[in-house]
C-alpha cells in the first residue's frame, strides 16, 4: 500500500458528511483506514478529546512540523 492515496471524507457520510469536493481530501490508505469514521480523538499528551485536523479549514503548519531529520512529520500539541 505504500504511497497510494485514497479519497477521504473529512466528515463521514454517516455523520452528515457529503460527497461534495469541500468535504473530500486525499490521504494515504493506512491513515484513511485507521481514521475510519472518527472526527475527534484523544490527544496522546493530554488525554483530552480534540477534533482531527481538517485540511479544508486549517493550516498544516499550525498543526504539524517536520522531524529534525526531515523524514517524518509530528503533530504539534495545542490543547494543553
The 8 nearest C-alpha neighbors of each residue, nearest first, counted from 0:
[[1, 3, 2, 28, 29, 27, 4, 5],
 [0, 2, 3, 27, 28, 29, 4, 30],
 [1, 3, 0, 4, 27, 28, 26, 29],
 [2, 4, 1, 0, 27, 28, 5, 26],
 [5, 3, 27, 26, 28, 25, 2, 6],
 [6, 4, 26, 25, 28, 27, 7, 3],
 [5, 7, 25, 24, 23, 26, 4, 8],
 [8, 6, 24, 23, 25, 9, 5, 31],
 [7, 9, 23, 11, 10, 22, 24, 6],
 [8, 10, 22, 23, 11, 7, 53, 24],
 [9, 11, 16, 8, 14, 22, 12, 38],
 [12, 10, 16, 8, 14, 13, 36, 9],
 [13, 11, 16, 15, 14, 17, 10, 8],
 [14, 12, 11, 15, 16, 36, 10, 17],
 [13, 15, 12, 11, 16, 10, 36, 38],
 [14, 16, 12, 13, 17, 11, 10, 18],
 [17, 15, 12, 10, 11, 14, 22, 13],
 [16, 18, 19, 12, 22, 15, 11, 10],
 [17, 19, 20, 22, 23, 16, 8, 12],
 [20, 18, 17, 21, 22, 23, 16, 8],
 [19, 21, 23, 22, 18, 24, 17, 8],
 [22, 20, 19, 23, 55, 24, 18, 9],
 [21, 23, 9, 20, 19, 8, 17, 18],
 [24, 22, 8, 20, 7, 21, 9, 6],
 [23, 25, 7, 6, 26, 8, 9, 22],
 [26, 24, 6, 5, 7, 4, 27, 23],
 [27, 25, 4, 5, 31, 28, 7, 24],
 [26, 28, 4, 30, 29, 5, 3, 31],
 [27, 29, 31, 30, 5, 4, 32, 3],
 [28, 30, 32, 31, 27, 33, 0, 26],
 [31, 29, 33, 27, 32, 28, 34, 26],
 [30, 32, 28, 34, 29, 33, 27, 26],
 [31, 33, 29, 35, 30, 34, 28, 27],
 [32, 34, 30, 31, 35, 29, 28, 37],
 [35, 33, 31, 32, 37, 30, 36, 38],
 [34, 36, 32, 33, 37, 31, 11, 30],
 [37, 35, 11, 34, 38, 13, 10, 14],
 [38, 36, 39, 34, 35, 40, 11, 51],
 [37, 39, 51, 50, 36, 10, 40, 9],
 [40, 38, 50, 51, 49, 37, 48, 41],
 [39, 41, 48, 49, 42, 50, 51, 38],
 [42, 40, 48, 46, 47, 43, 49, 39],
 [41, 43, 46, 47, 44, 45, 48, 40],
 [44, 42, 46, 45, 41, 47, 76, 40],
 [45, 43, 42, 46, 76, 79, 47, 41],
 [46, 44, 47, 42, 43, 79, 78, 41],
 [45, 47, 42, 41, 43, 44, 48, 40],
 [48, 46, 41, 45, 42, 49, 78, 40],
 [47, 49, 41, 40, 42, 39, 46, 50],
 [50, 48, 39, 40, 41, 47, 42, 51],
 [51, 49, 39, 38, 52, 40, 48, 53],
 [50, 52, 39, 38, 53, 49, 40, 37],
 [51, 53, 54, 50, 57, 62, 59, 38],
 [52, 54, 55, 56, 57, 51, 9, 50],
 [55, 53, 57, 56, 52, 58, 59, 24],
 [54, 56, 53, 57, 21, 22, 24, 58],
 [55, 57, 54, 53, 58, 52, 21, 59],
 [58, 56, 54, 53, 55, 59, 52, 61],
 [57, 59, 60, 61, 54, 56, 62, 55],
 [58, 60, 61, 62, 63, 57, 54, 52],
 [61, 59, 63, 58, 62, 64, 57, 75],
 [60, 62, 59, 58, 63, 75, 57, 64],
 [63, 61, 75, 59, 60, 74, 58, 64],
 [64, 62, 74, 75, 73, 60, 59, 61],
 [65, 63, 73, 72, 60, 66, 74, 75],
 [64, 66, 72, 69, 71, 73, 67, 63],
 [65, 67, 69, 68, 71, 72, 70, 73],
 [68, 66, 69, 65, 70, 71, 64, 72],
 [67, 69, 66, 70, 65, 71, 72, 64],
 [70, 68, 66, 67, 65, 71, 72, 64],
 [69, 71, 68, 66, 72, 65, 67, 73],
 [72, 70, 66, 65, 69, 73, 68, 64],
 [71, 73, 65, 64, 66, 63, 74, 70],
 [74, 72, 64, 63, 65, 66, 75, 71],
 [73, 75, 63, 62, 76, 64, 72, 65],
 [76, 74, 62, 63, 77, 73, 64, 61],
 [77, 75, 78, 74, 79, 62, 44, 42],
 [76, 78, 79, 75, 62, 61, 74, 42],
 [79, 77, 76, 45, 47, 49, 42, 44],
 [78, 77, 45, 76, 44, 47, 42, 46]]
